[in-house]
Amino acid sequence: MKPPRLAGFTLVEVMVASTVLVFGIVTAITTSQRGLQALDTARNLTAASQIMQSEMERIRLLGWTQLASLQQTGGSTVATADAADGSRFTCAREITDIKTDMKQITLTAVWRGYDGGEHTARLITRYGKSGLNDYFYTTH
């Protein structure tokens, strides 16, 4: 007759269980980090959009001659101080001629994200003598 087996796990079972546990923890941490990065990107993209839309609303009030004189000054940094946490963002404005009666305004917002990388968002608008026309919005 065999002696009764004591209840418990073998060394192999314990090693397999610990490997599965470690893999689960690493996966959870990685998923959590990706989620935080996505939230950070969404929050920053929203803030960048607000900065660019504020500048576009300001430009919308300018007449053709005022816009032309603004273009003469060349590329310019847009003030971001009034935006929430605007110190993390820079926003540049560039105005170029497309045709004699149409200008293109490009606003580019730049910020450093949670991942440490530099992110940009662009708002491109065409301004004719009759007013603003097209909006194009891109992010990188």
C-alpha positions as CSV (number, residue, x, y, z in Angstrom):
1,M,0.0,0.0,0.0
2,K,1.3,3.5,-1.0
3,P,1.6,6.2,1.6
4,P,-1.0,8.9,1.2
5,R,0.0,11.9,-0.9
6,L,0.2,15.2,1.0
7,A,-1.9,18.0,-0.5
8,G,0.2,20.7,-2.2
9,F,1.7,21.7,-5.5
10,T,4.8,20.4,-7.2
11,L,7.7,22.6,-7.9
12,V,6.9,22.5,-11.7
13,E,3.3,23.6,-11.0
14,V,4.6,26.5,-8.8
15,M,7.1,27.6,-11.5
16,V,4.4,27.6,-14.2
17,A,1.9,29.5,-12.0
18,S,4.6,32.2,-11.2
19,T,5.5,32.6,-14.8
20,V,1.8,33.1,-15.8
21,L,1.4,35.6,-12.9
22,V,4.5,37.6,-13.9
23,F,3.3,37.6,-17.6
24,G,-0.1,38.9,-16.4
25,I,1.4,41.7,-14.3
26,V,3.7,42.8,-17.2
27,T,0.7,42.8,-19.6
28,A,-1.4,44.8,-17.2
29,I,1.3,47.4,-16.7
30,T,1.9,47.8,-20.4
31,T,-1.8,48.1,-21.1
32,S,-2.1,50.7,-18.4
33,Q,0.8,52.8,-19.8
34,R,-0.8,52.7,-23.3
35,G,-4.1,53.9,-21.8
36,L,-2.3,56.8,-20.0
37,Q,-0.6,57.7,-23.3
38,A,-3.9,57.7,-25.2
39,L,-5.5,60.0,-22.5
40,D,-2.5,62.3,-22.5
41,T,-2.6,62.6,-26.3
42,A,-6.3,63.3,-26.4
43,R,-6.0,65.9,-23.7
44,N,-3.1,67.6,-25.4
45,L,-4.7,67.5,-28.8
46,T,-7.8,69.1,-27.4
47,A,-5.7,71.9,-25.8
48,A,-3.8,72.4,-29.0
49,S,-7.1,72.6,-31.0
50,Q,-8.4,75.2,-28.6
51,I,-5.2,77.3,-29.0
52,M,-5.4,77.1,-32.8
53,Q,-9.1,77.8,-33.0
54,S,-8.7,80.9,-30.8
55,E,-6.0,82.2,-33.1
56,M,-8.2,81.4,-36.1
57,E,-11.1,83.3,-34.6
58,R,-8.8,86.3,-34.1
59,I,-7.6,86.1,-37.7
60,R,-11.2,85.8,-38.9
61,L,-11.8,89.3,-37.7
62,L,-9.0,90.8,-39.8
63,G,-9.6,92.4,-43.1
64,W,-7.6,91.6,-46.3
65,T,-5.1,94.5,-45.8
66,Q,-4.6,93.6,-42.1
67,L,-3.9,90.0,-43.1
68,A,-1.4,91.1,-45.8
69,S,0.4,93.2,-43.2
70,L,0.5,90.3,-40.8
71,Q,1.9,88.2,-43.6
72,Q,4.7,90.8,-44.1
73,T,6.0,90.1,-40.6
74,G,6.7,86.5,-41.6
75,G,6.2,83.4,-39.5
76,S,5.1,84.3,-36.0
77,T,4.6,82.6,-32.7
78,V,1.0,82.7,-31.5
79,A,0.4,83.7,-27.8
80,T,-0.7,80.7,-25.8
81,A,-0.7,82.2,-22.3
82,D,-4.5,82.4,-22.0
83,A,-4.9,78.7,-22.8
84,A,-5.1,76.2,-19.9
85,D,-1.6,75.0,-19.3
86,G,-0.5,76.9,-22.5
87,S,3.1,77.0,-21.3
88,R,3.6,73.4,-22.6
89,F,2.5,74.4,-26.1
90,T,4.0,76.4,-28.9
91,C,2.0,77.6,-31.8
92,A,3.4,79.1,-35.0
93,R,1.5,80.9,-37.7
94,E,2.6,81.0,-41.4
95,I,0.7,82.9,-44.1
96,T,1.5,82.3,-47.8
97,D,0.0,83.4,-51.1
98,I,-1.8,80.8,-53.1
99,K,-3.3,83.1,-55.7
100,T,-3.5,86.8,-56.0
101,D,-6.8,86.8,-54.1
102,M,-6.2,83.9,-51.8
103,K,-3.9,83.3,-48.8
104,Q,-3.2,80.1,-46.9
105,I,-2.9,80.3,-43.1
106,T,-1.1,77.4,-41.4
107,L,-1.2,77.1,-37.6
108,T,1.1,74.5,-36.1
109,A,0.9,73.5,-32.4
110,V,3.7,71.5,-30.9
111,W,4.0,69.8,-27.5
112,R,5.9,67.1,-25.7
113,G,3.7,64.2,-24.8
114,Y,3.6,61.7,-22.0
115,D,5.8,59.4,-24.1
116,G,8.5,62.1,-24.3
117,G,8.1,62.5,-28.0
118,E,7.2,65.7,-29.8
119,H,3.7,65.9,-31.2
120,T,2.3,68.4,-33.7
121,A,-1.2,69.4,-34.9
122,R,-1.8,71.6,-37.9
123,L,-4.8,73.7,-38.9
124,I,-4.6,74.9,-42.5
125,T,-7.1,77.5,-43.7
126,R,-7.5,79.4,-46.9
127,Y,-8.5,83.0,-46.7
128,G,-9.9,84.7,-49.9
129,K,-10.8,88.3,-50.3
130,S,-14.3,87.2,-49.5
131,G,-13.3,85.6,-46.2
132,L,-12.2,82.2,-44.8
133,N,-12.8,79.2,-46.9
134,D,-11.4,75.7,-46.2
135,Y,-10.3,74.0,-43.0
136,F,-7.8,71.1,-43.0
137,Y,-6.7,69.6,-39.8
138,T,-3.8,67.1,-39.4
139,T,-1.9,65.7,-36.5
140,H,1.5,63.8,-36.2
